[in-house]
Amino acid sequence: MNRAVPLPHLKSGQHAQVVELRSDNHTRLARLGALGLMPGSWLVVLQKKPAVVVRVGETEISLDDAVAGEILVRPA
């Protein structure tokens, strides 16, 4: 089984499952959850620069590096 890594460690095109959101910002956690980004959800990295962009289901989410670094994923 693959180890969990911070989201920015993935390459564009890579699929992964969200393991943990490491943030003390409850508003941010609620917003990410409302967009479908929560433990157990699957994502694909669409781009890494200038921002990390992921697709969760039919939703594309743009994340700055600080927020992306708080998301731990397990690569597929």
Secondary structure, DSSP 4 states (H G I P E B T S, - for coil): -PPPEEGGGSPTT-EEEEEEE--S-HHHHHHHHHTT-STT-EEEEEE-SSSEEEEETTEEEEE-HHHHTTEEEEE-
